[in-house]
Every structure is written in C-alpha cells, then in structure tokens.
Amino acid sequence: MIGSILEAIICLQAIRDLGQV
C-alpha cells in the first residue's frame, strides 16, 4: 500500500511541475 501511495504522490508532483511550467 505504501508503495502505491508514494507512486501516486510522485505522479501528482510531476503533473504539478508540468502545470507550473
């Protein structure tokens, strides 16, 4: 479960980075 949560957080951060740019 923890791995899944970490993966989701990384994905969200990547999307936020793209949106900020």
Backbone as XML, in Angstrom:
<?xml version="1.0"?>
<chain id="A" units="angstrom">
  <residue number="1" name="MET">
    <atom name="N" x="0.855" y="-1.216" z="0.000"/>
    <atom name="CA" x="0.000" y="0.000" z="0.000"/>
    <atom name="C" x="0.881" y="1.253" z="0.000"/>
  </residue>
  <residue number="2" name="ILE">
    <atom name="N" x="1.891" y="1.246" z="0.862"/>
    <atom name="CA" x="2.743" y="2.440" z="0.953"/>
    <atom name="C" x="3.360" y="2.743" z="-0.415"/>
  </residue>
  <residue number="3" name="GLY">
    <atom name="N" x="3.842" y="1.709" z="-1.090"/>
    <atom name="CA" x="4.455" y="1.927" z="-2.407"/>
    <atom name="C" x="3.459" y="2.605" z="-3.344"/>
  </residue>
  <residue number="4" name="SER">
    <atom name="N" x="2.203" y="2.158" z="-3.279"/>
    <atom name="CA" x="1.176" y="2.736" z="-4.172"/>
    <atom name="C" x="0.995" y="4.214" z="-3.856"/>
  </residue>
  <residue number="5" name="ILE">
    <atom name="N" x="0.954" y="4.532" z="-2.562"/>
    <atom name="CA" x="0.753" y="5.938" z="-2.165"/>
    <atom name="C" x="1.933" y="6.783" z="-2.647"/>
  </residue>
  <residue number="6" name="LEU">
    <atom name="N" x="3.139" y="6.289" z="-2.434"/>
    <atom name="CA" x="4.326" y="7.051" z="-2.862"/>
    <atom name="C" x="4.281" y="7.274" z="-4.363"/>
  </residue>
  <residue number="7" name="GLU">
    <atom name="N" x="3.873" y="6.239" z="-5.099"/>
    <atom name="CA" x="3.820" y="6.364" z="-6.565"/>
    <atom name="C" x="2.814" y="7.447" z="-6.949"/>
  </residue>
  <residue number="8" name="ALA">
    <atom name="N" x="1.681" y="7.461" z="-6.272"/>
    <atom name="CA" x="0.645" y="8.463" z="-6.583"/>
    <atom name="C" x="1.179" y="9.861" z="-6.289"/>
  </residue>
  <residue number="9" name="ILE">
    <atom name="N" x="1.890" y="10.018" z="-5.185"/>
    <atom name="CA" x="2.435" y="11.339" z="-4.827"/>
    <atom name="C" x="3.428" y="11.801" z="-5.892"/>
  </residue>
  <residue number="10" name="ILE">
    <atom name="N" x="4.287" y="10.892" z="-6.333"/>
    <atom name="CA" x="5.282" y="11.254" z="-7.354"/>
    <atom name="C" x="4.571" y="11.689" z="-8.625"/>
  </residue>
  <residue number="11" name="CYS">
    <atom name="N" x="3.524" y="10.951" z="-8.998"/>
    <atom name="CA" x="2.770" y="11.292" z="-10.221"/>
    <atom name="C" x="2.160" y="12.685" z="-10.064"/>
  </residue>
  <residue number="12" name="LEU">
    <atom name="N" x="1.544" y="12.947" z="-8.916"/>
    <atom name="CA" x="0.895" y="14.247" z="-8.691"/>
    <atom name="C" x="1.941" y="15.357" z="-8.763"/>
  </residue>
  <residue number="13" name="GLN">
    <atom name="N" x="3.100" y="15.137" z="-8.163"/>
    <atom name="CA" x="4.149" y="16.167" z="-8.190"/>
    <atom name="C" x="4.589" y="16.441" z="-9.624"/>
  </residue>
  <residue number="14" name="ALA">
    <atom name="N" x="4.729" y="15.380" z="-10.421"/>
    <atom name="CA" x="5.164" y="15.553" z="-11.815"/>
    <atom name="C" x="4.123" y="16.365" z="-12.570"/>
  </residue>
  <residue number="15" name="ILE">
    <atom name="N" x="2.840" y="16.073" z="-12.336"/>
    <atom name="CA" x="1.767" y="16.818" z="-13.029"/>
    <atom name="C" x="1.809" y="18.284" z="-12.604"/>
  </residue>
  <residue number="16" name="ARG">
    <atom name="N" x="2.019" y="18.533" z="-11.318"/>
    <atom name="CA" x="2.070" y="19.924" z="-10.829"/>
    <atom name="C" x="3.231" y="20.665" z="-11.484"/>
  </residue>
  <residue number="17" name="ASP">
    <atom name="N" x="4.376" y="19.993" z="-11.610"/>
    <atom name="CA" x="5.546" y="20.628" z="-12.247"/>
    <atom name="C" x="5.193" y="21.033" z="-13.673"/>
  </residue>
  <residue number="18" name="LEU">
    <atom name="N" x="4.543" y="20.131" z="-14.407"/>
    <atom name="CA" x="4.183" y="20.442" z="-15.802"/>
    <atom name="C" x="3.210" y="21.624" z="-15.826"/>
  </residue>
  <residue number="19" name="GLY">
    <atom name="N" x="2.278" y="21.656" z="-14.896"/>
    <atom name="CA" x="1.282" y="22.736" z="-14.862"/>
    <atom name="C" x="1.936" y="24.073" z="-14.516"/>
  </residue>
  <residue number="20" name="GLN">
    <atom name="N" x="2.895" y="24.054" z="-13.598"/>
    <atom name="CA" x="3.555" y="25.297" z="-13.205"/>
    <atom name="C" x="4.310" y="25.885" z="-14.395"/>
  </residue>
  <residue number="21" name="VAL">
    <atom name="N" x="4.925" y="25.004" z="-15.188"/>
    <atom name="CA" x="5.703" y="25.497" z="-16.337"/>
    <atom name="C" x="4.715" y="26.057" z="-17.356"/>
  </residue>
</chain>
